Amino acid sequence: MRKLVAGLILFLSAAWPAAAIDGGWKLLTLPDKAPASFERLADGTIEIATDGSVAFLYRTAPEDCVRMTWRWRVDKAGPAGDLMRKGQDDRPLAVHLWFADESMQAGLKGTVAKLLGYPSYGRVLTYVWAPGDTKGKRFANPYMDDGQGAVIVLRDARDGTMTWRDETVDIVADYVAAFGSMPLAPAYVAVSGDSDDLGGMTLGRIADLKLE
């Protein structure tokens, strides 16, 4: 048991550098993965660049939010894979909502996560700008247990590059469609870029991200 706890602490410590970014964002990297690059530009836009790398930028979500809006653009999409398969799911941009669900945070790993201040969560909605041709699809997150994560493809290669696109999502409706129940309030919102599986470079921007 002691070895197991120590191993979990090492894992979570590697994945959780407590580094604050302007605007209240914090960086979450993954063990043995080169981190994506995040830069907050003068106008508040977040530029996300990857080169065979992946990482998340996250912050707490406001209470009682039911809608999320933002603008985003992809300047370089990277190679297209298969978002439904582990090891093939690279994407230039994604926006995530992490929902606090205590029933899904039980056990030793959840306890250690809380002790370390790791951003624990239950279910996850992930909105994706995909590099391939999958716009409009919704499917299970291949890295999560059944019923815990859903991926929703809002944009794909057909939306072009270097063009801003506006998004508005109904958090409650998307959660109910994905999981069949009403959600608790989101605990965190996160943005990410990902090219660690297929390699190559991606570049995109996200602006005016609001939860209401």
N, C-alpha and C positions, 0 to 999 in steps of 0.2 A: 504493500500500500504506500509506504513512504517513497519508494522509487517511482511509483505511478504519479503521485502528487508532484514530486520534483520534476518529472518529465513534462507534466502539464504546465507547470510554472515556466519552465524553459521555453516551451512552445509559445505560450501566450506572451511572454516577455519579448520574444523575437518578433512577434506579429504586432506589437503594440508599443511603438516609440511615442512617448507622451510629448509630442512636439506640436505646439500651437501654431496655426497659420493665421494671418490677418483675417478678420471677419468672424472669429470664433471657430474656425475650422481646425480639425486635428487630422494628422496623417496616420493611416493604418497601412503598414506594409505586410507582406507575407513571407514566411520563412523560406529561405533558399531561392527567393525570387528577386531579380533586380527591380527597384522601385520605379514606377512612372514618375514623371516630372510635372509638378503643378506650379503655375505662376499666376499670381493675382496681378492683373494689369491695372493701369492707372484709372480706368473707367469702371473697375470692379469686376470685369470679366475674368473668369478663371480659364487659363489656357492649360490644356492637358496634352502632354507629349509622351509617347512610349517608343522604346527601341528594344524589342524583345523583353518587355517589362510589364509590370502591373502594380497598381496600388489604389487605395481609396482615400478620399478626403471626406470627412464627415463632421457634422455638428448636430446638436440637439434640435429636435423639431418643436415648434410651439404647440401648446395644448389645444385640443379641440379643433384642429385643422381638418378640413374635409376636401380641400381643393389645392392643387399645386400647379403653378405656371412657371414657365421659363422659356428662354431662347437658346438655341444651340446651332452650331455649324461644324461641319467636318471639312478640313482642308486636305487631309490625307487619310484614306480609309484603311489601308493595309490589306493583306490577303483575306479572301472570304473562306470561311470554314463551315462548321455546322454547330450552331448555337445550342443544339439539343444534346451534344456529345461532349463529354469530358475530353480535354486535350484538343478540342477543335473550336472552342467557343470564344475566340478573340473578337473584340469589337472596339471601335475607336472611342465611343462615348456611351456611358450609361448613367442613369439617375436611379438611386435606390431609396426605398423607404423601409426602415427596419422597425418592426412593431414589437413593443414590449409585451410579452406573453409569459407570465411566470410559470405556467404549466409546462412550457417547453424549455425552461431554463434549469430544470431540476438536475440533480446528480452532482458528481464530483467536479466535472469540468465547469459547470455553471457556477459552483461555489468559488472555485479558484478564479474564474473570470471576474466575478464581483469583487473579490479581495484585491485584485490587481487593477481595478478600474477599467477593465476591458469593456467595450461597448456590447453588452449582452443583449440579445433580442430573440424573439420567437419566430414569427413569419416575416417574409421579405417579398416586396414587390420590386421588380427591376424593369425599368423602362430603357429600351435599347435603341441606339442608332446602329443598325447592322451593316456590315460591309457587303453582304450578299443580296439576295432577293427574297426576303421573308416578311415584308411589311404587312402588318395586320394580324400576325400570328401571336398566339399566347400558348405557352407550354411550361411544363415543370422545370424548375432549375435543376440541372443534372448533378449539381454538387450538394444538394440538400435532400433531407429525408422527404418521403412522400407527404404532400400536403403542407410543406413548410415554405417553399419558395416558388414564385411564378415569374416568368420572363414575358414581357409584353413588348413586341417590336413596333415602335412608332414610326421609324424612318429606316430606309435602306439605301442601297446604291442608286436607286432610281431618283432619289431626291437631290442628287448631284453633290458637288463640293463647292466650298467657298461661298455658300449661300445660307443666310440665317433663316431658321425655321422656328415658328412659334408653337408652343405646346400648352394645352390646358387639360389636366386629367382630373377626373372625379375619383378621389381616393376611396371613398366608401363603395361606390359601384364597382370599381376594379377589384377591390378586396373581396366583395361578396361573389363576384363572378369567378374569381380564382379559387376561393377557399370555402364558399358556401355558408359563411356566417358573417355577422357584423364584426368589424374590427375594434380593438382597443385603439387608443390614440397612438400614432407613430411616435417612437422614441427618438429616432435619428433619421436624418436625410443624408445621403452620401452621393458623391459623384466619382466616376472612375474611368480609366482607360486601360486597355488590356491587349497586349500583343506577345504575351510570354509563351504561348504554345506554338503558333505558326511563325513567329518571328516577324521581322520587318518593322517599319515605323508607322505610327499613326500620329495625327495632330488634329485637335479640335478645340472648341471653345464653348463654354456655357455661361450665360448671363441672366441677370434678373430672376434668379430662382426665388420663388415666394411660395409659402404655405399659408393658406387662409382658412 
